[in-house]
Amino acid sequence: MRDLEQPTPPAAVPAQWQMMPTARRALLGLFGVLLLAVALPGPRPILLWGITSLPAALLPAVLIGALYTLPGFALLRLLSPLPAWPVGSRLALASTISVALPPLLLLLTAPLGGLWQPFTLWLYLLFSAAVGFAPTRNALPPRPVWPRVRLTTSDTVLLSVVAAALLVRLYVVRDLPTGLFGDSYHHTMIAQLLVDNGGLYQSWLPYAPLTTMTYHFGLHANVAFVHWLTGMPVTTALLITGQVLNALVVFGLAALVTALAQFAPHLRAAAWVGVWAVLLAGFVPTIPMHFVVWGRYTQLAGQIVLLAAVCIWLVLAHHSQQLLHAHPAHSWRDWLRLVLAGWRVMLLAAILSAAMVLTHYRVTVFTAAMIVSSLVAVVLVARSVQLGLVLAAQATLAGCGAVLLASAWLYNILQKGYLLRNTQAFVAGHVGTQRLEQTASIPPLDPLYLPRLLLLLALLGLLLALWQRAWQGALLAVWAVLIVLSMVPRAVGLPGTGAIDGLTAFGTLFVALVPLAAYALVQVHCGVTQASTGRWPTAPVPRISTGIAATALGAVLLGGLPHQAQIIPRGVATYGNTQLVTPADMQAMAWIAANTAPESRFLVNSFPAYGGTMLAGSDAGWWLPLLAHRASTLPPITYGSEATASPDFLQQVNALAVALRGKPLTDTVPAIIDVTTPEALATLQAAGVSHVYIGAASVPVTTAIDQLDISRLQASPAYNIVYDQEGVLIFRLSSEP
């Protein structure tokens, strides 16, 4: 990628941080954008909410900021050579690495049992700060490890865009009691169990009768860390952590662009491409912002670790390429010396690769495909067999290190639960047609995943990159193709179609395509500059061209804020509203905890999911074990992949639903379930059900899924209404005391 911002010679002053005059002008411009945001009706409430919330949120914000910067900086100082990276890109990489560390730390300390608590988190951050910013040895006077940092215009704009992205993401969850949709339920439960056990666990009691834990836990480890550090409830910590990750995944694109651009003649070429990539991903498409609607925070965590791992593997390839260029290998000793010279970066690559496995299994497939294609591309462009041999050896060593670090968890997956069995069913083609159609169908890209305009810009960026022989653009396109093929490998004759669903695959495409769109925009900007100066812009960009770019940046930012702020429909019973738990449900949960016996068991609304193989909840009743500490007829969705004390637990759960709805789960036509018949009453009494819970909200809408017949419940003498508040109904079987 070409040089889009000319480096400025180091200042002759001893200050550690110095802001360039252009950066000061950028700050004045950003102040003007803030004034305009206050004047416009769309961004105004977001900004005002942020200002009024700042006093109460300041300390948690500082602590969470430290959690997602200091550990990454410490590892980069110890293991990775990044002296010339721009400030914004370096901070982005440190943030993504910080997200990757919690699950690996929980795994490595699991033999100690219950190690993690608030005090441990403080030690973790203090140690990270000491490693990251302690003075270097043999320096008079001692100086910090990082070279003098010069905050450029692009850095200032980049950090401001990330701050705006984080602000709007926190704004949209400001009044939610819990995370949205069904995913948030089991994510919250796993995080709560990590907190309860002080680390990894196997038993899901007291919330569910599951006896293994094989679910990837990168998100949940981060939620637990935020809880231990700030003291906020786990339900709140999930929302806050998820939205922070939603901002960090777009921030990480700046690091990815810089990692690709380090192979270009000028490293700073990526500065404005990174700014535009972050701006476009953060404010234009519905994804990744829309992940909050589904509670799909695990995928966000996986994408962040993906960015960190790919960046470090690219750093390793660049480091080896430079060493080989400076010291060609003439013997096997020279070759071995070159391989081992990058041991620090190899170790960091192994750490991040192991963390990737722990964070998200499906995204690990994308990560492996991106890393392999990147290394192959570097070798092909360099046309060096020696480089290929060096990278192959380093990849083997780093891969073995990753397997070693994650070996305890890999053994756990192989020996416990049913996760591997379920995956093998897809690989062997033993999955029902209905389930396969649900997971392997290719959804339309526009408008949910990538708007048509963004796709056109990505195509333009690819064409410009090919014309300019910037191989990084072609590599991004290859990544996009590999992501799609991972969902339908049968297109190239490989098994496993359906193991990776369309949402996971298409929800990751922005990582590859948004940087291409950003590259196109910056090249258009350079074209305007070239026309006005008559030469390629290696000199400062003319003010009129800078003004055009600044206006475009401000327009996208201010125009995207209202769109992102309305990503969650509120108070509307439509498919877009995925809020299972309302404030009225939270009041009902408190009433249940205070007014029902601990051994009470609730019948809750459910409907067939995953091709009729399991059940999912449709209202707040699903959350009863976690919020009210009362048993229900519906466990978390992980009951299909974890082992239980009773071998036929899954069949028992499904059989109860089949008996009540009067037809198999594979028949997904919505049913109105009458639980007042003698047969239904006998079934419920045999199952130990004492109460029925009807939530204030139904997701999806009641016409699309099974529903308990409320009118018959109200009219039946077999049930007594014991709670009726703001749409929440609780019935007790009259035969119960």
N, C-alpha and C positions, 0 to 999 in steps of 0.2 A: 504494500500500500504506500502511496506516494507521500512526500513530505508536505504536510498541511499546516505546520506551525514551526517556524524556524527557531531552533534552540538559541537561548541567550547566554553569553559567556557568564561564568560565575562572578558574583559580585565580590568586590575587594573589601567587604566588611566582615567582621567576625561573627555576625548574628547567625544563629542556627536556622532561623526561619526569616525569610525576606520575601515581601510581596512586591511583585513587579508593578510598575505604573499601570500597565494594561489590566492587571488584576484589580487594582483599585478602581479603575474605570468600570470594570465589570461589576464590582460591588455596587457602585452608584447606579448602574443599569438595573441590577437586581432590586435595589431599593425602589426604583421606579416601577418595576413589575409588581412589587408588593403594594404600592399605592394604587396601581391600576386594578389589582386583585380586590382591594377593598372597595373600589368604586363599582366593579362589575357585580351583578346580582348572583351569578353562578359561583364564583370562587369565594365571595365574601363570607358566607357562613362557615366555610371550612377554615379560613384564616382566623376568623374571630373565635371559633371554637378552640383552635390551637393556642391562641394567646391566653384565653381564659383558663385553659386546662394546664398551662405550663407550670404554675407554682406547685400544684399537687403532683405533677408528673415529672418534675425536674430530677429528683433523686433516683427514681426507678429508671429514668432515661439515661442518666449517667452510668448507672450500674450495668444496664443492658448494653450500652455502648462500649463499656470496658470489656464485657464478656465477649463481644463480637469484634474486638480489635486486638486486645493485648495478647491473647494466646497465638493468634496468627502472626503477629509481628515477632513474637519470640521464636517461633519455628522458622520464619523466614530469615531471621538474623543468624540462627544456628546452622541452617541447612541450605539456603538458597541464595545465589548471587544475583541481587536485583539492584545494583547501585544506580543504574541509569533510568529506571522506570519512573514515569511521572508520579506525582504525589497521589492523584486520584486513583490511578490504576493500582498502585502499590497498596493503598488502603482497601480497595475493592478485593484484591487477592487475599489480604490479611483477614478480611471479614469472611470470605468464603471458607478459608482454612479453619477459622474459629468455629464455624458451624459444623465442620466435619469432625472435630475432636471429641465432643461429649460422648457419643456412642462408643468410640474406641476406648476412652478412659473407663467407662462403666464396664466394658468387657474385660479389660486388662486387670481391673481391681476387683472383679467379681469373686475370686477366691478369698478375699479379705472379709467379705460379707458385711453389708450395712455400713460401708465406709462413708458414703456421701451424706452430707448435711450442710447447713449454712456455713459452719466454721470451715469445712473442707473447701467450699467454694471460694471463700475469702483467701485461703492459702493458695489456691489455684491461680487466682488473679494476681495476688502479690508476687508470686513466683514468676508468672508470665511477665509482669512489669519489670521485675529485676533483670530477667534474661533479655528482654527486648530493648531496654533503654539504659542498662548499666554501661559505664564508660569502658572503652576498649583498653586492653593492656598495652604496656610499652609505648604509651603515648604521653608526651609532655607538652602541654598539660593533658590530662586524660580527656578524651572526647567521646561523645556518643557514637555508637556504631554506624548510624546512618549518616551519609554525607549531607552537606548543607542543602536544605530543601528550599526550592524556589516555587512558590505557589503561582502558577501561571493563570492566564485568563480561562483556559479550558478546564483547569482544575477547579477554579472557583465556580464556574458554571456547572460543572459535573456534580460537585458536592451539593450545590443548591437544588439541582433537579432531583437528586436522591432524597434530599430533605423534604421536598414537596411531595414526592412519591410516598414517602413514609407517612407524612401528615395525612394525606387523603385516605390511605389505607387504615390508619388508626381511626379516622373520623367515621368510616362506614360501620365500624363495630362498636361505636361508643356506647350504645345502649343495649347490647345483646347480653343476656345472662349466660349463655353457653355458645359454643361453636354451632355451626349450621349443619343440617342434613345428617344422615346416618353415620358418615365417616367420623364426625366429631365425637360421637358417643364412644366408640371404642378407642379413639385416639386419647380422649380424656381419661378413660379407664386405665389404659396402659401407663400413661404418665402418672396417674395417681398411685398405681401399684409400684412404680419405680420409687416414688416418694415414700410410700408406706414401708418399703423394704430397704430403703437406703441404697438401691442399686438394682441389679437384675434379679429376676425371680422365676419361679416355675408355676406355683399355685396362684390362681386368680381369685381365690377366696379373700374377702367375703362377698365379692361382687358377682362371681360366676363360677360354676363347678368345673373349670378347666384346669388341667394339671401340667400343661407344657406351655412354653413361650418360645415360639419360633418366628414371630412376626418381626419384620425389620423395625428398628426402634431409634433411628436417628432423630426424627422429629421429637419423639417422646423424651429422649435424653435431653434435648435442648429445652423442652418445656419444664422438665424437672430441674434443670440448672437454673432457669429463670425463677422458678418458685423458690428454690433454696436461697437464691441471691436476694430476691426482693420481698419474699414473704407473701406475695399475692396468692389467692386460691388457685388451685390447679385449673379450674374451669376458666378463670380469667387469664391465667398464664398461657393456656392454649391459644386463646384469641390473640393476645398481644404478641406472643412468639410467632404465631402463624403469619400475622401481618408484617412483623419485622422481616421474616423470611421472604415475604412477598415483595418487599422493597429490596432486599439484598440480592434476590435473583436477577433483578434488572441491573443493579449496581455491578454485579459480577460480569456483565457483558463488557464493561470497560476493561477489565483485566483480560478477558478473552481476546479482545481486539488488539490490545498491546502485546499479548503473547504471540499472536500471529504476526504482528508488525515487526517484532524483533528480528525477523529474518530479512526485512527490508533494509536499504542503506541507511535510513534515518529512523531511529526508534520513535521519535516524537510524531511521526507521521500518523499515528493512531489517535492522537489526542482528540481531535474534533469528531472523528468517526466514532470513538467511544462515547462522546457526549451525545451525539445523535442516536446511537444505539440505545443508550439508557433512556433517553427522552421518548423515543418511539415505543419501546417495550413497556415503559411505565405508564404511558398516557394515551396511546392510540388503539391498540388491539384490546379485545375483551379479555383474552388470556395474556398474562398470568393473573391479572387482577381477579378474574372470575373464579379462581380456585377457592376464594372465601365462601362463595355461594354453596359449594359442594363440601366444604370442610376438607378439601384435598391437600392438606398441608404437607403430608408425607412426600408427595411428588415435588413440591417446592423445595423441601429439604434435599431430596435427591438431585434436583437440577442444580442446586447451589454446589453440592459436593462434586457433581459432574464438572462444573466450570472450574473448580479448584484443581481437580485431578488433571483435566485436559491441559490447563495452563502450566502446571508443573511439569508434565510430560513434555510439553513444547519447550519449556525452559531447559529441561535435560537435553533434548535434541539439539537446541541452539548452543548450549554449553559444550557439548561433545563436538559439534561441528567446528566451533572456534578453536578448540584444543587441537583437533586433527589438522586444521589449516595451519596452525602455528608450529605444531610438532608432528609431522607425518610419521606414520608407523613404518619402520623398516625391518622389524623383527617381531617375533612373538612376544618378547619382553616389552617392546614399545606398545604393542597392541594391548597387552594386559595392563600396562600403566595407563593408557588412555581410558580403558574401561573402568578402572578403579578410581581414576581422577575425579569422576563425578559421583562418588559414593554418597556425599551429603544429599545431593539432589535426588539420587536414587532412593535413599532412605525416606525422604519426604514423599516421593512418588509412591513408595510402598505404603506409607502411612495413609495417604489419601485414598489409594486404591482399596485398602482394607476397610477404611471408613465408608467407602462407597457401597461395599457389599452389605455393611450393617445398616445403611440408611435407606436403600430402596433397591429391591432385587431387579425389577424391570428396568429402571433407569441405569442399573449396572450394565445391562446389555448395550444400551446406547453409548455409555462411557467407553466400554471396550472397543466398540466399533469406531468411535471417534479417535481414540488413542492410536489404534492400529493404522487407520487410514492416515492419520497425521504423520506418524513415523515413516510410513511408506512414501508419502508425498515429499517429506524432507529429503529422503534418500534419492528419490527420482529427480528432484530439482537439482540437488548437489551433484548427481551423476557420479557418486563415489561408492564403490564396493566396500572400501574400508569403513566408511561411515555406517553403511548398512550392517556390517559385522559388529561394529562397536555398539550400535543401538540395539541390535538383536541380543547381544550378550547382556547389556544393561537392562533391557526389558525382561530378560529371563531372571536375572538376579532380583530386580525390583518386584517382579511378579511372585517369585518364591517368597520374598519377604512379606508381601501382602498376604499370601496364603498362610504364612506362619503366624502373622499377627491376628488374623481372623480365624485361625484353626479351631479354637474352642467353640466359636459360634457355628462354623461349618459342620463340626461334629454334632453339635446340638441339632441342627437342621436335619442332618442325615439320620439321626437316631430317634428323634422324637417328633411328635405331631404328624400331620398329614399333608404338609405343604409340598414336600417332594412328590408324594403320590398324586396330588392334584396337578402338579406341573407335568408329570409323566403322562397323565391322561391326555393332555393337549398334544404332547410330542408324539404319542402313539396313535392319535386320532380317535380316542375312545370317548369323545365328548359329544353330547347330543347336538343335533342340528340347531335347535333353538338357542342353546347356550353359545354355540359357535357363531351364529349370526349376530348375537348381541355383542360379542367381543371383537369379531374380525371384520365387521362391516366398516367400510371407509366412509366417514362422515364428510360433509362439505366443509371446506376451509373457511369460506366466507358465510356469515360474518363472525361466528363464534371464535374461531382460532386465529385467523389472520384476515383482515379486511382486504378487499380486492385491490385497493390503492397500494397497500403495503406489499402485496404480492407483485404488483407491477413494478414497484420500486426495487424489490429484491431481484427481479428479472433484469431490470436495467443495470443494477449493480453488478450482477454476474457478467453481463455483456461488456460492461466497461472494464471489469477486472480482466476478462479474457483478452480484450483489445490491448490493454496496457501490460499484459503478461504478468499480472499479479496472481500467482498461483493460489494465494490464500482464498480468493473469491471462489475458485473452482473447488477448493477443499470444503468450503462451507456448503456448496451445493451438493457435494458428495455426502456430507453429513445428513442433509435433509433426505436424500434418497435412501440412505441406510436406515434412518429412523422409520420411514414408511415401510421399507421391506421387512423390518423386524416385526411389524404387525401382521404382514401377509407373506411369510417366507415361502409359501407354496408357489408364489409367482416366479421364484428362481429354483424351484424343485427341492426346497428344504422343508423339513417337518416343523411342527410347533405353531402352526397358524392358530391364533386365538389366545395363546399364552400371554401376549401383550395386547391389551385392548386399544381401541381407537382413541379414547380420551387420553391415555398415557402417551401414546405416540404423537398424535397431533397436538397435544398440549405441550410438547417439547420442541416442536418445529421452530418456534420463535427464536430459540437459542441459535439456530443456524441461519435463519432467513432475515431476522431483524438487522444483524450486522451488515448484510448485503444491501439492504434498503438504506441503511445509514451511509454506507460507502457511496451509493448513488447520489444521495443528497449533497454530500461533501464534494463530490466531483463536479456536480452542477455548480456549486458555489465557486469552485476553482475555475470552472469555465467562464463564469461571469468575471472573475478577477483577471483571467488571461485576456479576455476581450478588452478589458479596460486598461491593461498595462502593456499588452503586446508581448508578454513573456510569461513563462510558467512561474507561479508565485512562490519563488524561494525568498523573495524580499517581503517586507511587511505587507499585509493585505490592505488595499485601499479602504478608506473609511466608508465609502458608499457601499462596497461589497460587504464589509463587516456589519454595517447597518442593516442590510438585507438579511444576513444570516441571523442577527440578533432579533430582528422582527419576526422571522420565521420561528425561531426557538420560543419566543414569548407567546406567539399565537398558538403553537402546539400545546404548550404548557397550560395556558389559561383556558384554551378550548377543551383540553382533555380533562381538566379538574372536575367540572360538573358531570361529565359522562362517567368518570370513575366513581364519583361520590354517589351516583344513583345505581350502582351495580347490584345492590340488594333491594328488591322491591319490599316496601313496608306497608303492612295493613291491607294487602291484596291477596285474596285466596286464589292464586294462579300457580301455574307450574314454575314460575320464576321465584316464588316465595318458598324457601327451604327451611324456615325456622320451625323446628320441632318444639323447642322449649320457649315459652313466653313468660313474662313476669307473673301472669296468673298461675301458670304451672309451678313456678317457683314457690308461690304462696301455698299451693296445694301440697307440694312436697314437704314443706315445713309442718303443715297440718298432719300429714300422714305420719311423719316421724314422731309427732307428739301424741297422736290419738289412736294409733293402731298398734297391735301387738307385734313384737319383733319377728314372730314366726309367720306373720301374714304373708299371703302370696296373691299377686294381682294378675288377672287376665288383662292383656293389653292388645290394642289393635296391631295387626301385622298383615303382610301381604307377600305373595311368592316373589322371590328374586333369584338372580343368577340361573335363569332357565328353569325355575321350579325346583332347584336343588336345596334351597335354604329359604329362610324367612327374614324379612327386614321390618323394622318398626315404622309406623306412620305418624306417631305423635309422641308427646313427652313421656308417655307410659314406658317407653323403651329405656328411659333414663332412671327409672325408679331405684334400681339397686345402687346406683352411684349417688343420687341426690337425696333419696329418702331412706336408704339402707333397708329396703324391703325387696323380697324376691318377686320375680315376675315370670310369666310363661315364656319370655323371649330373651335369650342370652345375646351377648354381642355377636356381630357377624362372624367373628373369628371362630365360632363354634364349628365351622366347617373345615378348619385347618388345624385345630389344636386337639390333643387327646383329652379325655375326661376319665373320671373314676369309673363311670359306667360306660362300657364299650359301645352301647347302643344309644348314647345320649342324643345324638343328632336325630336318629330315627324317632326317639320319644318326642322330641320337640316338634318335629314335622308331623308326626302322627296325630298329635293333639289338634293342630291346625286343620289337618285333613278331616278329622272326625267332626269338627265344628262347622267347617265350610261345606262338607258333604261332597267333595270332589277332590281329585289329586292336585298337588301344587303345580304340576305342569299345565293344568288348565288355568291360564292367567286371566280369564274373563272375570271382572270384578263380581264379588258376591256380597250380598247383604246377609250377615250371619245372625241367626236367631239363637240366642243362648238361653231361651226360656222354655224350650221343649224339655220333656222328661229325659230324653236321651242326652241332650246337652248338659242338663243339670247333673245327671249321673256321671258324665265324663269329667266335668269340672270338679265334682266332689272327689272322684278317684284321683284326680291330679293334685288335690290339696289346695285348690283355688278358694280363697275366702272373699276376695274383692274384685271389682271390675273398675278399670280406670279409663275414662274418656278425656283426652286432652283438649286444650282450647284451640289448637291448630292441627290440621291434617296435611301431611306432605307425602305424596302428591295430593291433589284435590280429591275429595271423597268419591267423585264419579269415576275415578281411574283405578281405584284399588278396593280391596276388601274393607268392609266396615261393619262393626257391631251395630245391630238394629237398636237404636236408642229408644225409639217409641215403644217397642215391646219390653225393653228393660224397665222403662218408667211405669208401664201398665201391669207388670207381672208382680204377683204377691210373693214370688220367690226371692225378690230383691228389694232392699231398702236403700233409698237415697240418703247417704250420710254426709255428702258434701256437694254443694251446687253454687259455685262462685265464678263469675266472669267466663263462662263457657266450659269450665272444668266440672265434670261429673264423676262422683265416686259412688259406686253401689256396693252393698254388702249382701252376700247371700244370707237370706233370713234364717237359714238353718244354723248359721254360725253364731256363737255367743257374742 
